[in-house]
Amino acid sequence: MSSHITIDQRDISYDARAQQAALPVTIHHRDGGTEPSVLVMTPGQVELYAIQLERAIAMRKAEREEAYR
């Protein structure tokens, strides 16, 4: 059983013919093992996650700015 997935520090790829993006990830298992995999996303999913990540970055920035006040 897996415990979590982390994004690998490698470039995402896009297959124009399949209209899918592939993001390399590592699956972490509860027993300590890991295995490489790929998160396959449609263009709509890529756009949604881009928006969500931009919001997370903005929230982090706002928190850091608030901490320095």
PDB file of N, CA, C, O and CB in Angstrom:
ATOM      1  N   MET A   1       0.842  -1.170   0.000  1.00  0.00           N
ATOM      2  CA  MET A   1       0.000   0.000   0.000  1.00  0.00           C
ATOM      3  C   MET A   1       0.895   1.243   0.000  1.00  0.00           C
ATOM      4  O   MET A   1       1.935   1.268   0.658  1.00  0.00           O
ATOM      5  CB  MET A   1      -0.962  -0.008   1.220  1.00  0.00           C
ATOM      6  N   SER A   2       0.489   2.248  -0.727  1.00  0.00           N
ATOM      7  CA  SER A   2       1.295   3.466  -0.811  1.00  0.00           C
ATOM      8  C   SER A   2       0.903   4.448   0.289  1.00  0.00           C
ATOM      9  O   SER A   2      -0.235   4.461   0.761  1.00  0.00           O
ATOM     10  CB  SER A   2       1.137   4.124  -2.192  1.00  0.00           C
ATOM     11  N   SER A   3       1.884   5.275   0.688  1.00  0.00           N
ATOM     12  CA  SER A   3       1.624   6.291   1.704  1.00  0.00           C
ATOM     13  C   SER A   3       1.506   7.670   1.081  1.00  0.00           C
ATOM     14  O   SER A   3       0.683   8.478   1.512  1.00  0.00           O
ATOM     15  CB  SER A   3       2.726   6.285   2.757  1.00  0.00           C
ATOM     16  N   HIS A   4       2.329   7.950   0.060  1.00  0.00           N
ATOM     17  CA  HIS A   4       2.262   9.244  -0.607  1.00  0.00           C
ATOM     18  C   HIS A   4       3.063   9.210  -1.906  1.00  0.00           C
ATOM     19  O   HIS A   4       3.778   8.248  -2.189  1.00  0.00           O
ATOM     20  CB  HIS A   4       2.782  10.361   0.319  1.00  0.00           C
ATOM     21  N   ILE A   5       2.929  10.278  -2.685  1.00  0.00           N
ATOM     22  CA  ILE A   5       3.626  10.406  -3.966  1.00  0.00           C
ATOM     23  C   ILE A   5       4.339  11.747  -3.970  1.00  0.00           C
ATOM     24  O   ILE A   5       3.777  12.760  -3.552  1.00  0.00           O
ATOM     25  CB  ILE A   5       2.635  10.284  -5.184  1.00  0.00           C
ATOM     26  N   THR A   6       5.589  11.749  -4.447  1.00  0.00           N
ATOM     27  CA  THR A   6       6.324  13.004  -4.584  1.00  0.00           C
ATOM     28  C   THR A   6       6.661  13.225  -6.056  1.00  0.00           C
ATOM     29  O   THR A   6       6.844  12.279  -6.822  1.00  0.00           O
ATOM     30  CB  THR A   6       7.619  12.993  -3.714  1.00  0.00           C
ATOM     31  N   ILE A   7       6.738  14.502  -6.427  1.00  0.00           N
ATOM     32  CA  ILE A   7       7.089  14.862  -7.801  1.00  0.00           C
ATOM     33  C   ILE A   7       8.598  14.808  -7.937  1.00  0.00           C
ATOM     34  O   ILE A   7       9.314  15.363  -7.104  1.00  0.00           O
ATOM     35  CB  ILE A   7       6.544  16.275  -8.181  1.00  0.00           C
ATOM     36  N   ASP A   8       9.089  14.150  -8.972  1.00  0.00           N
ATOM     37  CA  ASP A   8      10.522  14.079  -9.231  1.00  0.00           C
ATOM     38  C   ASP A   8      11.009  15.419  -9.786  1.00  0.00           C
ATOM     39  O   ASP A   8      10.238  16.158 -10.397  1.00  0.00           O
ATOM     40  CB  ASP A   8      10.848  12.926 -10.218  1.00  0.00           C
ATOM     41  N   GLN A   9      12.248  15.718  -9.577  1.00  0.00           N
ATOM     42  CA  GLN A   9      12.824  16.968 -10.082  1.00  0.00           C
ATOM     43  C   GLN A   9      13.328  16.750 -11.508  1.00  0.00           C
ATOM     44  O   GLN A   9      14.516  16.882 -11.803  1.00  0.00           O
ATOM     45  CB  GLN A   9      13.981  17.466  -9.158  1.00  0.00           C
ATOM     46  N   ARG A  10      12.390  16.418 -12.366  1.00  0.00           N
ATOM     47  CA  ARG A  10      12.670  16.236 -13.790  1.00  0.00           C
ATOM     48  C   ARG A  10      11.590  16.955 -14.567  1.00  0.00           C
ATOM     49  O   ARG A  10      10.515  17.238 -14.039  1.00  0.00           O
ATOM     50  CB  ARG A  10      12.733  14.720 -14.183  1.00  0.00           C
ATOM     51  N   ASP A  11      11.880  17.248 -15.815  1.00  0.00           N
ATOM     52  CA  ASP A  11      10.938  17.996 -16.638  1.00  0.00           C
ATOM     53  C   ASP A  11       9.691  17.195 -16.984  1.00  0.00           C
ATOM     54  O   ASP A  11       9.735  15.978 -17.167  1.00  0.00           O
ATOM     55  CB  ASP A  11      11.613  18.447 -17.903  1.00  0.00           C
ATOM     56  N   ILE A  12       8.589  17.910 -17.065  1.00  0.00           N
ATOM     57  CA  ILE A  12       7.333  17.339 -17.539  1.00  0.00           C
ATOM     58  C   ILE A  12       7.428  17.192 -19.059  1.00  0.00           C
ATOM     59  O   ILE A  12       8.121  17.972 -19.713  1.00  0.00           O
ATOM     60  CB  ILE A  12       6.103  18.231 -17.124  1.00  0.00           C
ATOM     61  N   SER A  13       6.753  16.222 -19.609  1.00  0.00           N
ATOM     62  CA  SER A  13       6.726  16.075 -21.068  1.00  0.00           C
ATOM     63  C   SER A  13       5.288  16.181 -21.552  1.00  0.00           C
ATOM     64  O   SER A  13       4.346  15.940 -20.797  1.00  0.00           O
ATOM     65  CB  SER A  13       7.357  14.718 -21.511  1.00  0.00           C
ATOM     66  N   TYR A  14       5.134  16.543 -22.810  1.00  0.00           N
ATOM     67  CA  TYR A  14       3.798  16.679 -23.396  1.00  0.00           C
ATOM     68  C   TYR A  14       3.754  15.927 -24.707  1.00  0.00           C
ATOM     69  O   TYR A  14       4.605  16.121 -25.576  1.00  0.00           O
ATOM     70  CB  TYR A  14       3.424  18.169 -23.610  1.00  0.00           C
ATOM     71  N   ASP A  15       2.761  15.069 -24.846  1.00  0.00           N
ATOM     72  CA  ASP A  15       2.540  14.318 -26.073  1.00  0.00           C
ATOM     73  C   ASP A  15       1.383  14.983 -26.811  1.00  0.00           C
ATOM     74  O   ASP A  15       0.223  14.827 -26.430  1.00  0.00           O
ATOM     75  CB  ASP A  15       2.243  12.799 -25.779  1.00  0.00           C
ATOM     76  N   ALA A  16       1.704  15.719 -27.860  1.00  0.00           N
ATOM     77  CA  ALA A  16       0.681  16.467 -28.600  1.00  0.00           C
ATOM     78  C   ALA A  16      -0.331  15.542 -29.264  1.00  0.00           C
ATOM     79  O   ALA A  16      -1.515  15.869 -29.342  1.00  0.00           O
ATOM     80  CB  ALA A  16       1.335  17.353 -29.654  1.00  0.00           C
ATOM     81  N   ARG A  17       0.124  14.398 -29.737  1.00  0.00           N
ATOM     82  CA  ARG A  17      -0.804  13.469 -30.399  1.00  0.00           C
ATOM     83  C   ARG A  17      -1.822  12.907 -29.421  1.00  0.00           C
ATOM     84  O   ARG A  17      -3.005  12.798 -29.744  1.00  0.00           O
ATOM     85  CB  ARG A  17      -0.035  12.324 -31.056  1.00  0.00           C
ATOM     86  N   ALA A  18      -1.367  12.552 -28.232  1.00  0.00           N
ATOM     87  CA  ALA A  18      -2.278  12.006 -27.219  1.00  0.00           C
ATOM     88  C   ALA A  18      -2.941  13.110 -26.406  1.00  0.00           C
ATOM     89  O   ALA A  18      -3.889  12.856 -25.663  1.00  0.00           O
ATOM     90  CB  ALA A  18      -1.525  11.059 -26.285  1.00  0.00           C
ATOM     91  N   GLN A  19      -2.443  14.332 -26.550  1.00  0.00           N
ATOM     92  CA  GLN A  19      -2.915  15.483 -25.775  1.00  0.00           C
ATOM     93  C   GLN A  19      -2.873  15.189 -24.282  1.00  0.00           C
ATOM     94  O   GLN A  19      -3.855  15.366 -23.560  1.00  0.00           O
ATOM     95  CB  GLN A  19      -4.340  15.866 -26.194  1.00  0.00           C
ATOM     96  N   GLN A  20      -1.686  14.729 -23.837  1.00  0.00           N
ATOM     97  CA  GLN A  20      -1.480  14.413 -22.432  1.00  0.00           C
ATOM     98  C   GLN A  20      -0.111  14.908 -21.990  1.00  0.00           C
ATOM     99  O   GLN A  20       0.855  14.877 -22.753  1.00  0.00           O
ATOM    100  CB  GLN A  20      -1.618  12.897 -22.183  1.00  0.00           C
ATOM    101  N   ALA A  21      -0.048  15.358 -20.764  1.00  0.00           N
ATOM    102  CA  ALA A  21       1.226  15.712 -20.139  1.00  0.00           C
ATOM    103  C   ALA A  21       1.604  14.574 -19.195  1.00  0.00           C
ATOM    104  O   ALA A  21       0.738  13.936 -18.597  1.00  0.00           O
ATOM    105  CB  ALA A  21       1.135  17.090 -19.371  1.00  0.00           C
ATOM    106  N   ALA A  22       2.905  14.327 -19.069  1.00  0.00           N
ATOM    107  CA  ALA A  22       3.388  13.268 -18.189  1.00  0.00           C
ATOM    108  C   ALA A  22       4.407  13.852 -17.219  1.00  0.00           C
ATOM    109  O   ALA A  22       5.441  14.379 -17.629  1.00  0.00           O
ATOM    110  CB  ALA A  22       4.010  12.102 -19.006  1.00  0.00           C
ATOM    111  N   LEU A  23       4.104  13.752 -15.934  1.00  0.00           N
ATOM    112  CA  LEU A  23       4.955  14.297 -14.887  1.00  0.00           C
ATOM    113  C   LEU A  23       5.580  13.134 -14.120  1.00  0.00           C
ATOM    114  O   LEU A  23       4.856  12.335 -13.526  1.00  0.00           O
ATOM    115  CB  LEU A  23       4.148  15.235 -13.931  1.00  0.00           C
ATOM    116  N   PRO A  24       6.920  13.021 -14.120  1.00  0.00           N
ATOM    117  CA  PRO A  24       7.572  11.935 -13.382  1.00  0.00           C
ATOM    118  C   PRO A  24       7.354  12.085 -11.874  1.00  0.00           C
ATOM    119  O   PRO A  24       7.517  13.175 -11.326  1.00  0.00           O
ATOM    120  CB  PRO A  24       9.079  11.904 -13.697  1.00  0.00           C
ATOM    121  N   VAL A  25       6.990  11.002 -11.215  1.00  0.00           N
ATOM    122  CA  VAL A  25       6.740  10.992  -9.779  1.00  0.00           C
ATOM    123  C   VAL A  25       7.368   9.749  -9.160  1.00  0.00           C
ATOM    124  O   VAL A  25       7.758   8.815  -9.860  1.00  0.00           O
ATOM    125  CB  VAL A  25       5.221  11.043  -9.482  1.00  0.00           C
ATOM    126  N   THR A  26       7.456   9.759  -7.842  1.00  0.00           N
ATOM    127  CA  THR A  26       7.889   8.578  -7.102  1.00  0.00           C
ATOM    128  C   THR A  26       6.782   8.197  -6.135  1.00  0.00           C
ATOM    129  O   THR A  26       6.281   9.036  -5.387  1.00  0.00           O
ATOM    130  CB  THR A  26       9.234   8.836  -6.345  1.00  0.00           C
ATOM    131  N   ILE A  27       6.407   6.932  -6.156  1.00  0.00           N
ATOM    132  CA  ILE A  27       5.404   6.407  -5.232  1.00  0.00           C
ATOM    133  C   ILE A  27       6.143   5.857  -4.016  1.00  0.00           C
ATOM    134  O   ILE A  27       7.055   5.042  -4.151  1.00  0.00           O
ATOM    135  CB  ILE A  27       4.512   5.298  -5.912  1.00  0.00           C
ATOM    136  N   HIS A  28       5.742   6.310  -2.828  1.00  0.00           N
ATOM    137  CA  HIS A  28       6.355   5.866  -1.579  1.00  0.00           C
ATOM    138  C   HIS A  28       5.392   4.904  -0.888  1.00  0.00           C
ATOM    139  O   HIS A  28       4.218   5.214  -0.685  1.00  0.00           O
ATOM    140  CB  HIS A  28       6.704   7.081  -0.651  1.00  0.00           C
ATOM    141  N   HIS A  29       5.913   3.736  -0.532  1.00  0.00           N
ATOM    142  CA  HIS A  29       5.094   2.714   0.118  1.00  0.00           C
ATOM    143  C   HIS A  29       5.289   2.754   1.631  1.00  0.00           C
ATOM    144  O   HIS A  29       6.317   3.218   2.124  1.00  0.00           O
ATOM    145  CB  HIS A  29       5.440   1.317  -0.428  1.00  0.00           C
ATOM    146  N   ARG A  30       4.311   2.275   2.340  1.00  0.00           N
ATOM    147  CA  ARG A  30       4.349   2.298   3.804  1.00  0.00           C
ATOM    148  C   ARG A  30       5.477   1.442   4.365  1.00  0.00           C
ATOM    149  O   ARG A  30       5.935   1.679   5.483  1.00  0.00           O
ATOM    150  CB  ARG A  30       3.023   1.825   4.366  1.00  0.00           C
ATOM    151  N   ASP A  31       5.927   0.454   3.605  1.00  0.00           N
ATOM    152  CA  ASP A  31       7.030  -0.386   4.087  1.00  0.00           C
ATOM    153  C   ASP A  31       8.401   0.247   3.824  1.00  0.00           C
ATOM    154  O   ASP A  31       9.430  -0.373   4.089  1.00  0.00           O
ATOM    155  CB  ASP A  31       6.965  -1.760   3.425  1.00  0.00           C
ATOM    156  N   GLY A  32       8.416   1.488   3.300  1.00  0.00           N
ATOM    157  CA  GLY A  32       9.670   2.189   3.050  1.00  0.00           C
ATOM    158  C   GLY A  32      10.166   2.082   1.616  1.00  0.00           C
ATOM    159  O   GLY A  32      11.091   2.796   1.228  1.00  0.00           O
ATOM    160  N   GLY A  33       9.572   1.212   0.833  1.00  0.00           N
ATOM    161  CA  GLY A  33       9.981   1.067  -0.559  1.00  0.00           C
ATOM    162  C   GLY A  33       9.455   2.204  -1.422  1.00  0.00           C
ATOM    163  O   GLY A  33       8.509   2.901  -1.057  1.00  0.00           O
ATOM    164  N   THR A  34      10.088   2.372  -2.568  1.00  0.00           N
ATOM    165  CA  THR A  34       9.648   3.395  -3.519  1.00  0.00           C
ATOM    166  C   THR A  34       9.659   2.803  -4.920  1.00  0.00           C
ATOM    167  O   THR A  34      10.319   1.797  -5.179  1.00  0.00           O
ATOM    168  CB  THR A  34      10.556   4.661  -3.446  1.00  0.00           C
ATOM    169  N   GLU A  35       8.927   3.436  -5.810  1.00  0.00           N
ATOM    170  CA  GLU A  35       8.968   3.041  -7.217  1.00  0.00           C
ATOM    171  C   GLU A  35       8.657   4.253  -8.085  1.00  0.00           C
ATOM    172  O   GLU A  35       7.815   5.080  -7.736  1.00  0.00           O
ATOM    173  CB  GLU A  35       7.966   1.885  -7.503  1.00  0.00           C
ATOM    174  N   PRO A  36       9.346   4.351  -9.221  1.00  0.00           N
ATOM    175  CA  PRO A  36       9.072   5.465 -10.133  1.00  0.00           C
ATOM    176  C   PRO A  36       7.764   5.236 -10.875  1.00  0.00           C
ATOM    177  O   PRO A  36       7.370   4.100 -11.137  1.00  0.00           O
ATOM    178  CB  PRO A  36      10.227   5.646 -11.135  1.00  0.00           C
ATOM    179  N   SER A  37       7.103   6.333 -11.207  1.00  0.00           N
ATOM    180  CA  SER A  37       5.884   6.250 -11.994  1.00  0.00           C
ATOM    181  C   SER A  37       5.707   7.569 -12.737  1.00  0.00           C
ATOM    182  O   SER A  37       6.589   8.427 -12.719  1.00  0.00           O
ATOM    183  CB  SER A  37       4.646   5.937 -11.094  1.00  0.00           C
ATOM    184  N   VAL A  38       4.577   7.717 -13.377  1.00  0.00           N
ATOM    185  CA  VAL A  38       4.280   8.923 -14.143  1.00  0.00           C
ATOM    186  C   VAL A  38       2.835   9.327 -13.860  1.00  0.00           C
ATOM    187  O   VAL A  38       1.934   8.488 -13.867  1.00  0.00           O
ATOM    188  CB  VAL A  38       4.512   8.695 -15.677  1.00  0.00           C
ATOM    189  N   LEU A  39       2.625  10.620 -13.611  1.00  0.00           N
ATOM    190  CA  LEU A  39       1.282  11.164 -13.468  1.00  0.00           C
ATOM    191  C   LEU A  39       0.878  11.696 -14.834  1.00  0.00           C
ATOM    192  O   LEU A  39       1.479  12.651 -15.324  1.00  0.00           O
ATOM    193  CB  LEU A  39       1.215  12.287 -12.360  1.00  0.00           C
ATOM    194  N   VAL A  40      -0.121  11.100 -15.449  1.00  0.00           N
ATOM    195  CA  VAL A  40      -0.593  11.494 -16.777  1.00  0.00           C
ATOM    196  C   VAL A  40      -1.801  12.402 -16.596  1.00  0.00           C
ATOM    197  O   VAL A  40      -2.748  12.073 -15.881  1.00  0.00           O
ATOM    198  CB  VAL A  40      -0.953  10.242 -17.656  1.00  0.00           C
ATOM    199  N   MET A  41      -1.746  13.571 -17.270  1.00  0.00           N
ATOM    200  CA  MET A  41      -2.802  14.572 -17.112  1.00  0.00           C
ATOM    201  C   MET A  41      -3.289  15.073 -18.462  1.00  0.00           C
ATOM    202  O   MET A  41      -2.519  15.175 -19.417  1.00  0.00           O
ATOM    203  CB  MET A  41      -2.304  15.747 -16.268  1.00  0.00           C
ATOM    204  N   THR A  42      -4.562  15.379 -18.526  1.00  0.00           N
ATOM    205  CA  THR A  42      -5.135  16.018 -19.700  1.00  0.00           C
ATOM    206  C   THR A  42      -4.787  17.504 -19.671  1.00  0.00           C
ATOM    207  O   THR A  42      -4.388  18.012 -18.624  1.00  0.00           O
ATOM    208  CB  THR A  42      -6.677  15.807 -19.757  1.00  0.00           C
ATOM    209  N   PRO A  43      -4.928  18.218 -20.795  1.00  0.00           N
ATOM    210  CA  PRO A  43      -4.664  19.662 -20.768  1.00  0.00           C
ATOM    211  C   PRO A  43      -5.504  20.404 -19.723  1.00  0.00           C
ATOM    212  O   PRO A  43      -5.010  21.331 -19.080  1.00  0.00           O
ATOM    213  CB  PRO A  43      -4.927  20.255 -22.139  1.00  0.00           C
ATOM    214  N   GLY A  44      -6.746  20.013 -19.553  1.00  0.00           N
ATOM    215  CA  GLY A  44      -7.599  20.647 -18.551  1.00  0.00           C
ATOM    216  C   GLY A  44      -7.082  20.443 -17.141  1.00  0.00           C
ATOM    217  O   GLY A  44      -7.127  21.357 -16.318  1.00  0.00           O
ATOM    218  N   GLN A  45      -6.592  19.245 -16.862  1.00  0.00           N
ATOM    219  CA  GLN A  45      -6.029  18.974 -15.543  1.00  0.00           C
ATOM    220  C   GLN A  45      -4.755  19.791 -15.322  1.00  0.00           C
ATOM    221  O   GLN A  45      -4.536  20.313 -14.229  1.00  0.00           O
ATOM    222  CB  GLN A  45      -5.735  17.471 -15.381  1.00  0.00           C
ATOM    223  N   VAL A  46      -3.919  19.903 -16.350  1.00  0.00           N
ATOM    224  CA  VAL A  46      -2.695  20.699 -16.233  1.00  0.00           C
ATOM    225  C   VAL A  46      -3.053  22.148 -15.900  1.00  0.00           C
ATOM    226  O   VAL A  46      -2.436  22.751 -15.022  1.00  0.00           O
ATOM    227  CB  VAL A  46      -1.862  20.630 -17.546  1.00  0.00           C
ATOM    228  N   GLU A  47      -4.039  22.705 -16.591  1.00  0.00           N
ATOM    229  CA  GLU A  47      -4.449  24.083 -16.333  1.00  0.00           C
ATOM    230  C   GLU A  47      -4.999  24.246 -14.922  1.00  0.00           C
ATOM    231  O   GLU A  47      -4.675  25.220 -14.241  1.00  0.00           O
ATOM    232  CB  GLU A  47      -5.495  24.524 -17.353  1.00  0.00           C
ATOM    233  N   LEU A  48      -5.823  23.308 -14.476  1.00  0.00           N
ATOM    234  CA  LEU A  48      -6.389  23.364 -13.128  1.00  0.00           C
ATOM    235  C   LEU A  48      -5.288  23.314 -12.080  1.00  0.00           C
ATOM    236  O   LEU A  48      -5.296  24.114 -11.146  1.00  0.00           O
ATOM    237  CB  LEU A  48      -7.380  22.214 -12.909  1.00  0.00           C
ATOM    238  N   TYR A  49      -4.335  22.385 -12.215  1.00  0.00           N
ATOM    239  CA  TYR A  49      -3.255  22.251 -11.242  1.00  0.00           C
ATOM    240  C   TYR A  49      -2.335  23.465 -11.283  1.00  0.00           C
ATOM    241  O   TYR A  49      -1.801  23.862 -10.248  1.00  0.00           O
ATOM    242  CB  TYR A  49      -2.454  20.972 -11.502  1.00  0.00           C
ATOM    243  N   ALA A  50      -2.141  24.058 -12.449  1.00  0.00           N
ATOM    244  CA  ALA A  50      -1.326  25.272 -12.554  1.00  0.00           C
ATOM    245  C   ALA A  50      -1.975  26.397 -11.745  1.00  0.00           C
ATOM    246  O   ALA A  50      -1.289  27.123 -11.026  1.00  0.00           O
ATOM    247  CB  ALA A  50      -1.153  25.697 -14.045  1.00  0.00           C
ATOM    248  N   ILE A  51      -3.277  26.538 -11.862  1.00  0.00           N
ATOM    249  CA  ILE A  51      -4.001  27.562 -11.103  1.00  0.00           C
ATOM    250  C   ILE A  51      -3.887  27.292  -9.603  1.00  0.00           C
ATOM    251  O   ILE A  51      -3.641  28.206  -8.817  1.00  0.00           O
ATOM    252  CB  ILE A  51      -5.489  27.606 -11.529  1.00  0.00           C
ATOM    253  N   GLN A  52      -4.067  26.040  -9.218  1.00  0.00           N
ATOM    254  CA  GLN A  52      -4.007  25.689  -7.799  1.00  0.00           C
ATOM    255  C   GLN A  52      -2.603  25.907  -7.233  1.00  0.00           C
ATOM    256  O   GLN A  52      -2.453  26.376  -6.105  1.00  0.00           O
ATOM    257  CB  GLN A  52      -4.436  24.231  -7.594  1.00  0.00           C
ATOM    258  N   LEU A  53      -1.579  25.568  -8.013  1.00  0.00           N
ATOM    259  CA  LEU A  53      -0.208  25.773  -7.551  1.00  0.00           C
ATOM    260  C   LEU A  53       0.130  27.255  -7.461  1.00  0.00           C
ATOM    261  O   LEU A  53       0.833  27.671  -6.540  1.00  0.00           O
ATOM    262  CB  LEU A  53       0.776  25.070  -8.482  1.00  0.00           C
ATOM    263  N   GLU A  54      -0.359  28.053  -8.400  1.00  0.00           N
ATOM    264  CA  GLU A  54      -0.147  29.503  -8.329  1.00  0.00           C
ATOM    265  C   GLU A  54      -0.781  30.075  -7.064  1.00  0.00           C
ATOM    266  O   GLU A  54      -0.208  30.954  -6.421  1.00  0.00           O
ATOM    267  CB  GLU A  54      -0.729  30.199  -9.579  1.00  0.00           C
ATOM    268  N   ARG A  55      -1.958  29.578  -6.711  1.00  0.00           N
ATOM    269  CA  ARG A  55      -2.622  30.025  -5.476  1.00  0.00           C
ATOM    270  C   ARG A  55      -1.811  29.624  -4.250  1.00  0.00           C
ATOM    271  O   ARG A  55      -1.674  30.414  -3.316  1.00  0.00           O
ATOM    272  CB  ARG A  55      -4.046  29.436  -5.382  1.00  0.00           C
ATOM    273  N   ALA A  56      -1.274  28.409  -4.240  1.00  0.00           N
ATOM    274  CA  ALA A  56      -0.466  27.941  -3.113  1.00  0.00           C
ATOM    275  C   ALA A  56       0.796  28.788  -2.972  1.00  0.00           C
ATOM    276  O   ALA A  56       1.193  29.118  -1.855  1.00  0.00           O
ATOM    277  CB  ALA A  56      -0.094  26.455  -3.292  1.00  0.00           C
ATOM    278  N   ILE A  57       1.422  29.139  -4.075  1.00  0.00           N
ATOM    279  CA  ILE A  57       2.613  29.982  -4.048  1.00  0.00           C
ATOM    280  C   ILE A  57       2.267  31.362  -3.503  1.00  0.00           C
ATOM    281  O   ILE A  57       3.012  31.917  -2.696  1.00  0.00           O
ATOM    282  CB  ILE A  57       3.231  30.098  -5.455  1.00  0.00           C
ATOM    283  N   ALA A  58       1.154  31.911  -3.936  1.00  0.00           N
ATOM    284  CA  ALA A  58       0.721  33.234  -3.454  1.00  0.00           C
ATOM    285  C   ALA A  58       0.413  33.196  -1.954  1.00  0.00           C
ATOM    286  O   ALA A  58       0.751  34.129  -1.226  1.00  0.00           O
ATOM    287  CB  ALA A  58      -0.526  33.713  -4.239  1.00  0.00           C
ATOM    288  N   MET A  59      -0.229  32.119  -1.495  1.00  0.00           N
ATOM    289  CA  MET A  59      -0.537  32.002  -0.068  1.00  0.00           C
ATOM    290  C   MET A  59       0.749  31.904   0.751  1.00  0.00           C
ATOM    291  O   MET A  59       0.858  32.522   1.810  1.00  0.00           O
ATOM    292  CB  MET A  59      -1.433  30.771   0.196  1.00  0.00           C
ATOM    293  N   ARG A  60       1.714  31.137   0.269  1.00  0.00           N
ATOM    294  CA  ARG A  60       2.993  31.010   0.967  1.00  0.00           C
ATOM    295  C   ARG A  60       3.693  32.359   1.034  1.00  0.00           C
ATOM    296  O   ARG A  60       4.229  32.736   2.076  1.00  0.00           O
ATOM    297  CB  ARG A  60       3.896  29.973   0.270  1.00  0.00           C
ATOM    298  N   LYS A  61       3.686  33.083  -0.077  1.00  0.00           N
ATOM    299  CA  LYS A  61       4.321  34.400  -0.123  1.00  0.00           C
ATOM    300  C   LYS A  61       3.654  35.354   0.867  1.00  0.00           C
ATOM    301  O   LYS A  61       4.336  36.085   1.584  1.00  0.00           O
ATOM    302  CB  LYS A  61       4.258  34.980  -1.549  1.00  0.00           C
ATOM    303  N   ALA A  62       2.326  35.346   0.905  1.00  0.00           N
ATOM    304  CA  ALA A  62       1.593  36.207   1.832  1.00  0.00           C
ATOM    305  C   ALA A  62       1.903  35.841   3.281  1.00  0.00           C
ATOM    306  O   ALA A  62       2.057  36.728   4.120  1.00  0.00           O
ATOM    307  CB  ALA A  62       0.084  36.107   1.573  1.00  0.00           C
ATOM    308  N   GLU A  63       1.994  34.566   3.582  1.00  0.00           N
ATOM    309  CA  GLU A  63       2.329  34.117   4.950  1.00  0.00           C
ATOM    310  C   GLU A  63       3.718  34.590   5.345  1.00  0.00           C
ATOM    311  O   GLU A  63       3.929  35.053   6.466  1.00  0.00           O
ATOM    312  CB  GLU A  63       2.249  32.576   5.057  1.00  0.00           C
ATOM    313  N   ARG A  64       4.663  34.471   4.418  1.00  0.00           N
ATOM    314  CA  ARG A  64       6.043  34.892   4.709  1.00  0.00           C
ATOM    315  C   ARG A  64       6.103  36.399   4.920  1.00  0.00           C
ATOM    316  O   ARG A  64       6.800  36.870   5.819  1.00  0.00           O
ATOM    317  CB  ARG A  64       6.998  34.476   3.563  1.00  0.00           C
ATOM    318  N   GLU A  65       5.384  37.158   4.104  1.00  0.00           N
ATOM    319  CA  GLU A  65       5.370  38.606   4.248  1.00  0.00           C
ATOM    320  C   GLU A  65       4.733  39.008   5.574  1.00  0.00           C
ATOM    321  O   GLU A  65       5.185  39.952   6.222  1.00  0.00           O
ATOM    322  CB  GLU A  65       4.622  39.253   3.081  1.00  0.00           C
ATOM    323  N   GLU A  66       3.692  38.298   5.973  1.00  0.00           N
ATOM    324  CA  GLU A  66       3.011  38.578   7.243  1.00  0.00           C
ATOM    325  C   GLU A  66       3.942  38.272   8.420  1.00  0.00           C
ATOM    326  O   GLU A  66       3.927  38.986   9.422  1.00  0.00           O
ATOM    327  CB  GLU A  66       1.703  37.748   7.358  1.00  0.00           C
ATOM    328  N   ALA A  67       4.741  37.223   8.304  1.00  0.00           N
ATOM    329  CA  ALA A  67       5.652  36.846   9.377  1.00  0.00           C
ATOM    330  C   ALA A  67       6.743  37.888   9.597  1.00  0.00           C
ATOM    331  O   ALA A  67       7.266  38.005  10.705  1.00  0.00           O
ATOM    332  CB  ALA A  67       6.280  35.504   9.074  1.00  0.00           C
ATOM    333  N   TYR A  68       7.090  38.640   8.570  1.00  0.00           N
ATOM    334  CA  TYR A  68       8.154  39.651   8.677  1.00  0.00           C
ATOM    335  C   TYR A  68       7.623  41.014   9.106  1.00  0.00           C
ATOM    336  O   TYR A  68       8.399  41.963   9.221  1.00  0.00           O
ATOM    337  CB  TYR A  68       8.877  39.787   7.347  1.00  0.00           C
ATOM    338  N   ARG A  69       6.355  41.129   9.339  1.00  0.00           N
ATOM    339  CA  ARG A  69       5.783  42.411   9.791  1.00  0.00           C
ATOM    340  C   ARG A  69       5.880  42.569  11.273  1.00  0.00           C
ATOM    341  O   ARG A  69       5.448  43.586  11.815  1.00  0.00           O
ATOM    342  CB  ARG A  69       4.341  42.535   9.371  1.00  0.00           C
TER     343      ARG A  69
END
